[in-house]
Amino acid sequence: MNALGRRDLLRASVLSGAGLFIAFHVPRKVARAAPEPAAKKAPPDPNAFVRVAPDGSTTILLAHSEMGQGI
């Protein structure tokens, strides 16, 4: 079995670090260089019980009608 010398350890460490750098940083830079045009999406509904129409009107949906407390 061969002993791992200092130079071999340093060389392996540098090559491993360079490989990790290329694997994680280069794809991000390539992705930033060519941005895709943003597609215009409709705004999401605030939640299942509130709807806001394009004209600004708001509709609130209730499963049970509010009848008051009898006061």
C-alpha positions in Angstrom: 0.0 0.0 0.0 1.4 3.4 -1.0 1.7 6.1 1.6 0.0 9.4 0.6 2.6 12.1 0.5 2.0 15.8 1.3 2.2 16.8 -2.4 -0.3 14.1 -3.4 -2.6 15.2 -0.6 -2.4 18.8 -1.7 -2.9 17.9 -5.4 -5.9 15.8 -4.6 -7.4 18.6 -2.4 -6.9 21.2 -5.0 -8.4 19.1 -7.7 -11.4 18.2 -5.5 -11.9 21.9 -4.7 -11.7 22.9 -8.3 -14.2 20.2 -9.3 -16.7 21.4 -6.6 -16.2 25.0 -7.7 -16.9 24.1 -11.3 -19.9 21.9 -10.4 -21.7 24.5 -8.3 -20.6 27.9 -9.6 -20.3 27.7 -13.3 -23.9 26.5 -14.0 -25.2 29.5 -12.0 -23.2 32.0 -14.0 -24.4 30.4 -17.3 -28.0 30.6 -16.1 -27.6 34.2 -15.2 -26.0 35.0 -18.6 -29.1 34.0 -20.5 -32.2 35.0 -18.6 -35.5 33.7 -19.9 -38.3 36.3 -20.6 -40.7 36.4 -17.7 -44.1 35.1 -18.6 -47.0 37.3 -17.5 -49.0 35.2 -15.0 -52.3 36.1 -13.4 -52.0 37.0 -9.7 -52.9 34.1 -7.4 -56.1 34.2 -5.4 -55.3 35.5 -1.8 -57.0 32.3 -0.4 -59.9 30.0 -1.1 -62.4 32.3 0.6 -61.4 35.7 -0.8 -61.5 36.6 -4.5 -60.3 39.9 -6.0 -61.5 40.6 -9.5 -59.5 42.6 -12.1 -61.8 45.6 -11.6 -60.9 45.7 -7.9 -64.1 44.2 -6.5 -63.7 41.8 -3.7 -65.9 38.7 -3.0 -65.8 36.9 0.3 -67.1 33.3 0.3 -68.6 31.8 3.5 -69.6 28.3 4.2 -72.0 29.3 7.0 -74.1 32.4 6.9 -73.6 34.8 9.8 -77.0 35.2 11.6 -75.8 37.3 14.6 -75.8 36.3 18.2 -79.5 37.0 18.9 -78.9 40.3 20.7 
